[in-house]
Each structure stands twice: as C-alpha cells, then as structure tokens.
Amino acid sequence: MISCEKAALICDKAQYEEATFAEKVKLKFHILICKVCSVHSKKNAQLTSLCDKAKLNNLTESEKEKMRNSLKNSL
C-alpha cells in the first residue's frame, strides 16, 4: 500500500503521462480505498482537462528572459 503523498505524486505524473504502468496500478488500488485521494484525483483530472481546453501556452526561456529584462529596465 502506498501513502497518500506518494499517491498524489503518482496522480500528478499520470496526468502528464509520466507515470509507469506499475505506478498507475498502485494508484488505482489506493484510490479504491482512500476517499481523499479519490477526490484529489478527480479534481486533478478536471483541472488538466480545463487547461487542455483553454489551450494554454508556456513562454519559452528566451521570451521569459526578454520579459525579465523589460521589467528590470522599466524600474
């Protein structure tokens, strides 16, 4: 049996398709037993779905650096 902390980490990894098959199986068994982790898993899936639907984009490192420099220069 895995801890709730470990289950939360695996849940996050699973949302980004980084969890192994064995981790996913352990998570499924834990979710069957633990109501709190079950709720966390469902909410995590909803959040991921909303982010996918919103088509959020991350800035590249060069874009981030340009923003930092722009902010430093404006101060």
C-alpha positions in Angstrom: 0.0 0.0 0.0 1.3 3.4 -0.9 1.0 6.6 1.2 -1.4 9.4 0.3 1.7 11.6 -0.5 3.0 9.0 -2.9 -0.4 8.6 -4.5 -0.6 12.4 -5.0 2.7 12.4 -6.8 1.7 9.5 -9.0 -1.6 11.1 -9.7 0.2 14.3 -10.9 2.6 12.2 -13.0 -0.3 10.2 -14.5 -2.0 13.4 -15.6 1.1 14.3 -17.7 1.6 10.7 -18.9 4.8 10.3 -17.0 3.7 7.5 -14.6 4.7 3.9 -15.2 2.1 1.1 -15.6 3.1 -0.2 -12.1 2.6 3.3 -10.6 -0.8 3.6 -12.2 -1.9 0.2 -10.9 -0.8 1.2 -7.3 -2.6 4.5 -7.7 -5.9 2.8 -8.8 -5.8 0.4 -5.8 -5.1 3.3 -3.4 -7.9 5.4 -4.9 -10.3 2.4 -4.3 -9.5 2.6 -0.6 -8.8 6.3 0.1 -11.7 8.7 -0.4 -9.5 11.8 -0.1 -7.1 10.7 -2.8 -10.1 9.7 -5.0 -11.4 13.3 -4.8 -7.9 14.7 -5.4 -7.6 12.5 -8.5 -10.9 13.6 -9.9 -10.2 17.3 -9.3 -6.7 16.9 -10.8 -8.2 15.4 -13.9 -10.8 18.2 -14.2 -8.0 20.8 -13.9 -5.9 19.1 -16.6 -9.0 18.9 -18.8 -9.7 22.6 -18.4 -6.1 23.6 -19.1 -6.2 21.4 -22.3 -9.4 23.1 -23.4 -8.0 26.5 -22.8 -5.0 25.7 -25.0 -2.7 27.4 -22.5 0.8 28.1 -23.8 4.0 28.5 -21.9 6.6 31.1 -22.7 10.0 29.9 -24.0 13.1 30.6 -22.0 14.1 33.4 -24.4 10.6 35.0 -24.0 10.9 34.8 -20.2 14.3 36.4 -20.3 13.1 39.2 -22.5 10.2 39.9 -20.1 12.7 39.9 -17.1 14.9 42.4 -18.9 12.0 44.6 -19.8 10.8 44.6 -16.2 14.3 45.4 -14.9 14.7 48.3 -17.4 11.3 49.8 -16.5 12.2 50.0 -12.8 
